[in-house]
Amino acid sequence: MTEITRVPLQPVAKGSLGKIWGGVVVLAIAAAGIAYATVPASVKVVTLSKGQGDSPTVDDVVLINYKGMLPDGQVFDQANQVPMELNGVIPGFAKALVQMQRGGKYEVKIPSSLAYGDKAVGKIPANTDLTFDIDLIDYKTRAEIQQIQQMQQMQMQMQGGAAGGAAGAPAGAPDAAGAAPATQP
């Protein structure tokens, strides 16, 4: 059998192996740079004071203290003990809150693409990154919130029923204590 396609390998020249590996490293760095440039912007959460327990989910309602600032430090919004539904806030705010724990204090940096993007809103110019100081006081699930609301409604109905008899009495009739109401002009 004859070997027509056999090609003898030439020896690698001295120093060529280092050049080949150098080229591989340069290509890997360039590929990593391209990959990094295509990574979407993300929220940065810095824990100032660690909380405890689980974190809220995007379906929960949180109770927070917060202060929102522009890149120059100007405060554009601030409030204490504010209940917020996580599915009703800007995406970056929700992404940050689901990383927090009850009782913790955090500094959050939200890129404009996860805030208001190219829209100006109030004191916030278009394409502006935002910084927030957030205290996560507490959070509840939707089921817990609904249960609390039902209990409050029942209490109001029970109180309204007892007060409804006196409130619904005809003018001039005595109240529950037997006293005649004051006459109105």
N, C-alpha and C positions, 0 to 999 in steps of 0.2 A: 504494500500500500504506500502510495506516495503522498507526501504532505505538501500540497501546493499552497494552502492558505496559512501555513505556519510563518509567523513573523517573529524574528528574534527580538527580545526586549533589550532595550539599551539601558545601561546602568544610569542611575540618577546622578547627575553632576553634583559635586560637592557644594553645599550651601543651598541647593534647590529645595530640599525638604523644608527648611526653615521658611523659605519664600512661599511655599505651598500652604503651610500652616498659617502664615501671616495673612495670606489671601482669604483663607477660610475664616479667620477671626474678623477681618474687616467686613466680609460679607455678613457674618452673624451680627455684628454691631449695627450695620446698616439696616438689616432686617428688623432688629429689635427697635431701632429708632422709628421705622415706618410703622411697626405695630403699636408703639407707644403713641404716635401721633394720631392713630385711628381709635384709641381707647376713648370712650365717651367720658365726659366730665363727671366727676363724682362729688358727693358731699363729704366734707371733712368734719368729723366730730371729735372734739378734744374733751376728755373727762376732767373737770376741775375738782369735783367731789363725787366719789362713787356712790351710786344708789344701791338698792337691794332688791332681790327677787327677779321675776321675769320682766320682759319688755312688752310694751303694748304691740298690738298688731294694727294693720291698716284699717281694720273694721272697728277699732275701739275709739272711745272718747277720752281725751286726756284733760287734766286740769293742770295748767302751767302758769308760771310767771315768765315773762319774756321781755327782751329789749332788742329791737332790730336796728342795725346800723349800716350806713353806706360805707364804702371803702375809705372815705376821709374821716370816719368816726362820727359823723352827724347821725343822731338818733331820728329815725323816721316813724317809729311806732314803739309803744311800750305799754304793758298792762300786767296786772296781777290777778291771780286766781281766775284765769280765763278758761272756760271749757271749750274744747275744739274737737270736732270730728276729724280724724286723720284723713278720711277720704274726701274731705272738703277743703284741704289746704294745698299750697303749691307743692309739686312733687318733691323738691329738695327738703322741705320742712317735714313731710311725712317720712321720707327716707332717713332723716336724722332721728326723729322721735322713736322709730321702731328699734333703734340701737341703744336707747336709754333705759335706765331703771328707775323705779319709783324712789323719790328722795334724792336723786342725783342732780348735780349742777354741771352744765355743759356749755362749751363754746362751739358754735356751728358755723362753718363757712359753706355757703351755697353758691355755686357758679350760676351765672345769669341764665344759662340754658335750662337749669332746673328750678329757676325762680320765675321771672316774668318775661324772660327772653328779650325780643326786640320791641316789646310794648312798654311805654312809660305808664306807671301807675302811681298816682298821687305824687309824693315827694321823690319817688324812685325813678330815675332816668332809665331809658331803654338800655339794654345790654349791660346791666350793672350787677356785679357780684354782691351778695349780701352776707352780713355777719349777724348772728344772733347769740345772745346769752340766754340760756333756757334753764329753768328749774322745773323738773318734772315732779309735781307735787303728788299726783295720783292719776290713776286711769281706771276706767270701767269698761266692761264689754257692753254691747248693745242690749243684750238680755238683762244685764244688771240695771242699766238705765231704764229700760221699760218697766221692770219690776218696781223700781223706786217711784216712777211716775204713776203707776197704778196704785201704789200705797198712798201717795199724796192725794190722788183723786178720791180715793175712798175716805180719807180723813176729811177732805173738804166737804164731801157729801154728807158725812156724819155730822159735821159741825154746821153745815148749811141747813140740815133737817131740823136741828134743835133751835137754831136762830130763825128759821123760816116761819115758825108759828107766830112769833112776835112780830116779825117783819111783815108778815102777810095779814096782820090784823087790820080791821077797818079803822079809819081815822076816828079819833076820839075814844077808842076802846082802850082799856087799861093794858099795860104791858104785862109780862109774865110775873112781875113782882106785885102787880095789883095797882100800881100808880098810874094815874091818868097822864097821858103825854102832854107836853107843853103845846099850846096853840100856836100856830104859825100865822103870820100876817097875810 
